Amino acid sequence: MSLYVGNLSYDVTREDLERVFAEYGDVKRVSLPTDRETGKPRGFAFVDMAAEAQEDTVIESLDGAEWMGREMRVNKARPRDDARSGAGGGNGGNYRRTGF
């Protein structure tokens, strides 16, 4: 299970996140999505911890904490919704053209 970490500073690095989250357990992976055009972080990340108990501790400790001038949001990441990702929709946005 991954943790969603939101409202991050745009100056944050993967190493910054690894350092902070390592205080609460073993960090398996950090994903810091970047903007395609600028290459800068988009203000959120996903962090995978080694154990679910560690994730719960991180959420209790860091959700709402101020870090790098921003109030972090930390919660369990939700699985991707196929409808939002565009997979399997079939009719390009779920609207129906009734006439021309």
Chimera marker file (.cmm) of the C-alpha trace (Angstrom):
<marker_set name="trace">
<marker id="1" x="0.000" y="0.000" z="0.000" r="1" g="1" b="0" radius="0.5"/>
<marker id="2" x="1.205" y="3.495" z="-0.802" r="1" g="1" b="0" radius="0.5"/>
<marker id="3" x="0.825" y="6.719" z="1.094" r="1" g="1" b="0" radius="0.5"/>
<marker id="4" x="-0.307" y="9.865" z="-0.683" r="1" g="1" b="0" radius="0.5"/>
<marker id="5" x="1.593" y="12.929" z="0.504" r="1" g="1" b="0" radius="0.5"/>
<marker id="6" x="0.041" y="16.186" z="-0.627" r="1" g="1" b="0" radius="0.5"/>
<marker id="7" x="0.469" y="19.944" z="-0.272" r="1" g="1" b="0" radius="0.5"/>
<marker id="8" x="4.237" y="19.640" z="-0.567" r="1" g="1" b="0" radius="0.5"/>
<marker id="9" x="6.616" y="22.476" z="-1.293" r="1" g="1" b="0" radius="0.5"/>
<marker id="10" x="7.619" y="22.635" z="-4.944" r="1" g="1" b="0" radius="0.5"/>
<marker id="11" x="11.237" y="22.639" z="-3.742" r="1" g="1" b="0" radius="0.5"/>
<marker id="12" x="10.990" y="19.185" z="-2.131" r="1" g="1" b="0" radius="0.5"/>
<marker id="13" x="13.262" y="16.411" z="-3.402" r="1" g="1" b="0" radius="0.5"/>
<marker id="14" x="12.989" y="12.643" z="-3.294" r="1" g="1" b="0" radius="0.5"/>
<marker id="15" x="15.878" y="12.643" z="-0.809" r="1" g="1" b="0" radius="0.5"/>
<marker id="16" x="14.032" y="15.090" z="1.478" r="1" g="1" b="0" radius="0.5"/>
<marker id="17" x="11.026" y="12.766" z="1.567" r="1" g="1" b="0" radius="0.5"/>
<marker id="18" x="13.145" y="9.654" z="2.145" r="1" g="1" b="0" radius="0.5"/>
<marker id="19" x="14.912" y="11.345" z="5.064" r="1" g="1" b="0" radius="0.5"/>
<marker id="20" x="11.675" y="12.441" z="6.791" r="1" g="1" b="0" radius="0.5"/>
<marker id="21" x="9.773" y="9.193" z="6.273" r="1" g="1" b="0" radius="0.5"/>
<marker id="22" x="12.769" y="7.035" z="7.280" r="1" g="1" b="0" radius="0.5"/>
<marker id="23" x="12.317" y="8.378" z="10.817" r="1" g="1" b="0" radius="0.5"/>
<marker id="24" x="9.161" y="6.220" z="10.984" r="1" g="1" b="0" radius="0.5"/>
<marker id="25" x="10.423" y="3.008" z="9.372" r="1" g="1" b="0" radius="0.5"/>
<marker id="26" x="11.863" y="1.482" z="6.233" r="1" g="1" b="0" radius="0.5"/>
<marker id="27" x="11.041" y="3.413" z="3.061" r="1" g="1" b="0" radius="0.5"/>
<marker id="28" x="10.668" y="1.056" z="0.109" r="1" g="1" b="0" radius="0.5"/>
<marker id="29" x="9.972" y="3.630" z="-2.611" r="1" g="1" b="0" radius="0.5"/>
<marker id="30" x="9.334" y="7.331" z="-3.154" r="1" g="1" b="0" radius="0.5"/>
<marker id="31" x="7.608" y="8.587" z="-6.279" r="1" g="1" b="0" radius="0.5"/>
<marker id="32" x="7.692" y="12.349" z="-6.830" r="1" g="1" b="0" radius="0.5"/>
<marker id="33" x="5.721" y="13.167" z="-10.011" r="1" g="1" b="0" radius="0.5"/>
<marker id="34" x="7.029" y="16.115" z="-11.982" r="1" g="1" b="0" radius="0.5"/>
<marker id="35" x="5.448" y="18.499" z="-14.453" r="1" g="1" b="0" radius="0.5"/>
<marker id="36" x="6.170" y="17.427" z="-18.036" r="1" g="1" b="0" radius="0.5"/>
<marker id="37" x="6.992" y="20.925" z="-19.211" r="1" g="1" b="0" radius="0.5"/>
<marker id="38" x="8.994" y="22.351" z="-16.310" r="1" g="1" b="0" radius="0.5"/>
<marker id="39" x="10.376" y="19.184" z="-14.718" r="1" g="1" b="0" radius="0.5"/>
<marker id="40" x="9.507" y="20.598" z="-11.289" r="1" g="1" b="0" radius="0.5"/>
<marker id="41" x="7.625" y="18.577" z="-8.654" r="1" g="1" b="0" radius="0.5"/>
<marker id="42" x="3.832" y="18.833" z="-8.817" r="1" g="1" b="0" radius="0.5"/>
<marker id="43" x="3.324" y="19.259" z="-5.060" r="1" g="1" b="0" radius="0.5"/>
<marker id="44" x="2.523" y="15.681" z="-4.150" r="1" g="1" b="0" radius="0.5"/>
<marker id="45" x="4.255" y="12.327" z="-3.801" r="1" g="1" b="0" radius="0.5"/>
<marker id="46" x="3.670" y="8.653" z="-3.111" r="1" g="1" b="0" radius="0.5"/>
<marker id="47" x="5.682" y="6.857" z="-0.446" r="1" g="1" b="0" radius="0.5"/>
<marker id="48" x="5.749" y="3.097" z="0.150" r="1" g="1" b="0" radius="0.5"/>
<marker id="49" x="6.738" y="1.900" z="3.614" r="1" g="1" b="0" radius="0.5"/>
<marker id="50" x="7.881" y="-1.638" z="4.464" r="1" g="1" b="0" radius="0.5"/>
<marker id="51" x="4.962" y="-2.374" z="6.814" r="1" g="1" b="0" radius="0.5"/>
<marker id="52" x="1.380" y="-1.192" z="7.187" r="1" g="1" b="0" radius="0.5"/>
<marker id="53" x="1.934" y="-0.423" z="10.883" r="1" g="1" b="0" radius="0.5"/>
<marker id="54" x="4.663" y="2.023" z="9.826" r="1" g="1" b="0" radius="0.5"/>
<marker id="55" x="2.227" y="3.683" z="7.422" r="1" g="1" b="0" radius="0.5"/>
<marker id="56" x="-0.307" y="4.170" z="10.218" r="1" g="1" b="0" radius="0.5"/>
<marker id="57" x="2.370" y="5.752" z="12.416" r="1" g="1" b="0" radius="0.5"/>
<marker id="58" x="3.424" y="8.089" z="9.595" r="1" g="1" b="0" radius="0.5"/>
<marker id="59" x="-0.169" y="9.193" z="9.005" r="1" g="1" b="0" radius="0.5"/>
<marker id="60" x="-0.737" y="9.876" z="12.717" r="1" g="1" b="0" radius="0.5"/>
<marker id="61" x="2.530" y="11.784" z="13.006" r="1" g="1" b="0" radius="0.5"/>
<marker id="62" x="2.791" y="13.754" z="9.772" r="1" g="1" b="0" radius="0.5"/>
<marker id="63" x="-0.752" y="14.448" z="8.524" r="1" g="1" b="0" radius="0.5"/>
<marker id="64" x="-1.248" y="18.167" z="9.133" r="1" g="1" b="0" radius="0.5"/>
<marker id="65" x="2.367" y="18.756" z="10.163" r="1" g="1" b="0" radius="0.5"/>
<marker id="66" x="4.084" y="21.873" z="8.871" r="1" g="1" b="0" radius="0.5"/>
<marker id="67" x="7.125" y="21.095" z="6.746" r="1" g="1" b="0" radius="0.5"/>
<marker id="68" x="9.030" y="23.384" z="4.401" r="1" g="1" b="0" radius="0.5"/>
<marker id="69" x="6.449" y="26.119" z="5.004" r="1" g="1" b="0" radius="0.5"/>
<marker id="70" x="3.416" y="23.993" z="4.067" r="1" g="1" b="0" radius="0.5"/>
<marker id="71" x="0.917" y="21.842" z="5.962" r="1" g="1" b="0" radius="0.5"/>
<marker id="72" x="1.389" y="18.280" z="4.667" r="1" g="1" b="0" radius="0.5"/>
<marker id="73" x="-1.496" y="15.950" z="3.936" r="1" g="1" b="0" radius="0.5"/>
<marker id="74" x="-0.667" y="12.286" z="4.449" r="1" g="1" b="0" radius="0.5"/>
<marker id="75" x="-3.135" y="9.451" z="3.934" r="1" g="1" b="0" radius="0.5"/>
<marker id="76" x="-3.412" y="6.034" z="2.334" r="1" g="1" b="0" radius="0.5"/>
<marker id="77" x="-3.335" y="6.311" z="-1.433" r="1" g="1" b="0" radius="0.5"/>
<marker id="78" x="-6.469" y="5.175" z="-3.208" r="1" g="1" b="0" radius="0.5"/>
<marker id="79" x="-6.162" y="2.770" z="-6.132" r="1" g="1" b="0" radius="0.5"/>
<marker id="80" x="-6.377" y="4.376" z="-9.538" r="1" g="1" b="0" radius="0.5"/>
<marker id="81" x="-9.916" y="4.658" z="-10.824" r="1" g="1" b="0" radius="0.5"/>
<marker id="82" x="-10.104" y="3.306" z="-14.393" r="1" g="1" b="0" radius="0.5"/>
<marker id="83" x="-12.794" y="5.836" z="-15.324" r="1" g="1" b="0" radius="0.5"/>
<marker id="84" x="-10.480" y="8.718" z="-14.404" r="1" g="1" b="0" radius="0.5"/>
<marker id="85" x="-7.466" y="7.260" z="-16.161" r="1" g="1" b="0" radius="0.5"/>
<marker id="86" x="-9.379" y="6.887" z="-19.434" r="1" g="1" b="0" radius="0.5"/>
<marker id="87" x="-9.162" y="3.106" z="-19.587" r="1" g="1" b="0" radius="0.5"/>
<marker id="88" x="-12.238" y="1.181" z="-20.594" r="1" g="1" b="0" radius="0.5"/>
<marker id="89" x="-14.485" y="4.241" z="-21.052" r="1" g="1" b="0" radius="0.5"/>
<marker id="90" x="-15.101" y="3.511" z="-24.694" r="1" g="1" b="0" radius="0.5"/>
<marker id="91" x="-17.050" y="6.632" z="-25.580" r="1" g="1" b="0" radius="0.5"/>
<marker id="92" x="-14.514" y="9.338" z="-24.861" r="1" g="1" b="0" radius="0.5"/>
<marker id="93" x="-15.882" y="11.109" z="-21.824" r="1" g="1" b="0" radius="0.5"/>
<marker id="94" x="-19.222" y="9.403" z="-21.281" r="1" g="1" b="0" radius="0.5"/>
<marker id="95" x="-21.311" y="11.822" z="-23.288" r="1" g="1" b="0" radius="0.5"/>
<marker id="96" x="-23.553" y="10.939" z="-26.142" r="1" g="1" b="0" radius="0.5"/>
<marker id="97" x="-23.870" y="12.952" z="-29.305" r="1" g="1" b="0" radius="0.5"/>
<marker id="98" x="-27.539" y="12.961" z="-30.301" r="1" g="1" b="0" radius="0.5"/>
<marker id="99" x="-27.408" y="14.770" z="-33.596" r="1" g="1" b="0" radius="0.5"/>
<marker id="100" x="-25.486" y="16.983" z="-35.957" r="1" g="1" b="0" radius="0.5"/>
<link id1="1" id2="2" r="1" g="1" b="0" radius="0.2"/>
<link id1="2" id2="3" r="1" g="1" b="0" radius="0.2"/>
<link id1="3" id2="4" r="1" g="1" b="0" radius="0.2"/>
<link id1="4" id2="5" r="1" g="1" b="0" radius="0.2"/>
<link id1="5" id2="6" r="1" g="1" b="0" radius="0.2"/>
<link id1="6" id2="7" r="1" g="1" b="0" radius="0.2"/>
<link id1="7" id2="8" r="1" g="1" b="0" radius="0.2"/>
<link id1="8" id2="9" r="1" g="1" b="0" radius="0.2"/>
<link id1="9" id2="10" r="1" g="1" b="0" radius="0.2"/>
<link id1="10" id2="11" r="1" g="1" b="0" radius="0.2"/>
<link id1="11" id2="12" r="1" g="1" b="0" radius="0.2"/>
<link id1="12" id2="13" r="1" g="1" b="0" radius="0.2"/>
<link id1="13" id2="14" r="1" g="1" b="0" radius="0.2"/>
<link id1="14" id2="15" r="1" g="1" b="0" radius="0.2"/>
<link id1="15" id2="16" r="1" g="1" b="0" radius="0.2"/>
<link id1="16" id2="17" r="1" g="1" b="0" radius="0.2"/>
<link id1="17" id2="18" r="1" g="1" b="0" radius="0.2"/>
<link id1="18" id2="19" r="1" g="1" b="0" radius="0.2"/>
<link id1="19" id2="20" r="1" g="1" b="0" radius="0.2"/>
<link id1="20" id2="21" r="1" g="1" b="0" radius="0.2"/>
<link id1="21" id2="22" r="1" g="1" b="0" radius="0.2"/>
<link id1="22" id2="23" r="1" g="1" b="0" radius="0.2"/>
<link id1="23" id2="24" r="1" g="1" b="0" radius="0.2"/>
<link id1="24" id2="25" r="1" g="1" b="0" radius="0.2"/>
<link id1="25" id2="26" r="1" g="1" b="0" radius="0.2"/>
<link id1="26" id2="27" r="1" g="1" b="0" radius="0.2"/>
<link id1="27" id2="28" r="1" g="1" b="0" radius="0.2"/>
<link id1="28" id2="29" r="1" g="1" b="0" radius="0.2"/>
<link id1="29" id2="30" r="1" g="1" b="0" radius="0.2"/>
<link id1="30" id2="31" r="1" g="1" b="0" radius="0.2"/>
<link id1="31" id2="32" r="1" g="1" b="0" radius="0.2"/>
<link id1="32" id2="33" r="1" g="1" b="0" radius="0.2"/>
<link id1="33" id2="34" r="1" g="1" b="0" radius="0.2"/>
<link id1="34" id2="35" r="1" g="1" b="0" radius="0.2"/>
<link id1="35" id2="36" r="1" g="1" b="0" radius="0.2"/>
<link id1="36" id2="37" r="1" g="1" b="0" radius="0.2"/>
<link id1="37" id2="38" r="1" g="1" b="0" radius="0.2"/>
<link id1="38" id2="39" r="1" g="1" b="0" radius="0.2"/>
<link id1="39" id2="40" r="1" g="1" b="0" radius="0.2"/>
<link id1="40" id2="41" r="1" g="1" b="0" radius="0.2"/>
<link id1="41" id2="42" r="1" g="1" b="0" radius="0.2"/>
<link id1="42" id2="43" r="1" g="1" b="0" radius="0.2"/>
<link id1="43" id2="44" r="1" g="1" b="0" radius="0.2"/>
<link id1="44" id2="45" r="1" g="1" b="0" radius="0.2"/>
<link id1="45" id2="46" r="1" g="1" b="0" radius="0.2"/>
<link id1="46" id2="47" r="1" g="1" b="0" radius="0.2"/>
<link id1="47" id2="48" r="1" g="1" b="0" radius="0.2"/>
<link id1="48" id2="49" r="1" g="1" b="0" radius="0.2"/>
<link id1="49" id2="50" r="1" g="1" b="0" radius="0.2"/>
<link id1="50" id2="51" r="1" g="1" b="0" radius="0.2"/>
<link id1="51" id2="52" r="1" g="1" b="0" radius="0.2"/>
<link id1="52" id2="53" r="1" g="1" b="0" radius="0.2"/>
<link id1="53" id2="54" r="1" g="1" b="0" radius="0.2"/>
<link id1="54" id2="55" r="1" g="1" b="0" radius="0.2"/>
<link id1="55" id2="56" r="1" g="1" b="0" radius="0.2"/>
<link id1="56" id2="57" r="1" g="1" b="0" radius="0.2"/>
<link id1="57" id2="58" r="1" g="1" b="0" radius="0.2"/>
<link id1="58" id2="59" r="1" g="1" b="0" radius="0.2"/>
<link id1="59" id2="60" r="1" g="1" b="0" radius="0.2"/>
<link id1="60" id2="61" r="1" g="1" b="0" radius="0.2"/>
<link id1="61" id2="62" r="1" g="1" b="0" radius="0.2"/>
<link id1="62" id2="63" r="1" g="1" b="0" radius="0.2"/>
<link id1="63" id2="64" r="1" g="1" b="0" radius="0.2"/>
<link id1="64" id2="65" r="1" g="1" b="0" radius="0.2"/>
<link id1="65" id2="66" r="1" g="1" b="0" radius="0.2"/>
<link id1="66" id2="67" r="1" g="1" b="0" radius="0.2"/>
<link id1="67" id2="68" r="1" g="1" b="0" radius="0.2"/>
<link id1="68" id2="69" r="1" g="1" b="0" radius="0.2"/>
<link id1="69" id2="70" r="1" g="1" b="0" radius="0.2"/>
<link id1="70" id2="71" r="1" g="1" b="0" radius="0.2"/>
<link id1="71" id2="72" r="1" g="1" b="0" radius="0.2"/>
<link id1="72" id2="73" r="1" g="1" b="0" radius="0.2"/>
<link id1="73" id2="74" r="1" g="1" b="0" radius="0.2"/>
<link id1="74" id2="75" r="1" g="1" b="0" radius="0.2"/>
<link id1="75" id2="76" r="1" g="1" b="0" radius="0.2"/>
<link id1="76" id2="77" r="1" g="1" b="0" radius="0.2"/>
<link id1="77" id2="78" r="1" g="1" b="0" radius="0.2"/>
<link id1="78" id2="79" r="1" g="1" b="0" radius="0.2"/>
<link id1="79" id2="80" r="1" g="1" b="0" radius="0.2"/>
<link id1="80" id2="81" r="1" g="1" b="0" radius="0.2"/>
<link id1="81" id2="82" r="1" g="1" b="0" radius="0.2"/>
<link id1="82" id2="83" r="1" g="1" b="0" radius="0.2"/>
<link id1="83" id2="84" r="1" g="1" b="0" radius="0.2"/>
<link id1="84" id2="85" r="1" g="1" b="0" radius="0.2"/>
<link id1="85" id2="86" r="1" g="1" b="0" radius="0.2"/>
<link id1="86" id2="87" r="1" g="1" b="0" radius="0.2"/>
<link id1="87" id2="88" r="1" g="1" b="0" radius="0.2"/>
<link id1="88" id2="89" r="1" g="1" b="0" radius="0.2"/>
<link id1="89" id2="90" r="1" g="1" b="0" radius="0.2"/>
<link id1="90" id2="91" r="1" g="1" b="0" radius="0.2"/>
<link id1="91" id2="92" r="1" g="1" b="0" radius="0.2"/>
<link id1="92" id2="93" r="1" g="1" b="0" radius="0.2"/>
<link id1="93" id2="94" r="1" g="1" b="0" radius="0.2"/>
<link id1="94" id2="95" r="1" g="1" b="0" radius="0.2"/>
<link id1="95" id2="96" r="1" g="1" b="0" radius="0.2"/>
<link id1="96" id2="97" r="1" g="1" b="0" radius="0.2"/>
<link id1="97" id2="98" r="1" g="1" b="0" radius="0.2"/>
<link id1="98" id2="99" r="1" g="1" b="0" radius="0.2"/>
<link id1="99" id2="100" r="1" g="1" b="0" radius="0.2"/>
</marker_set>
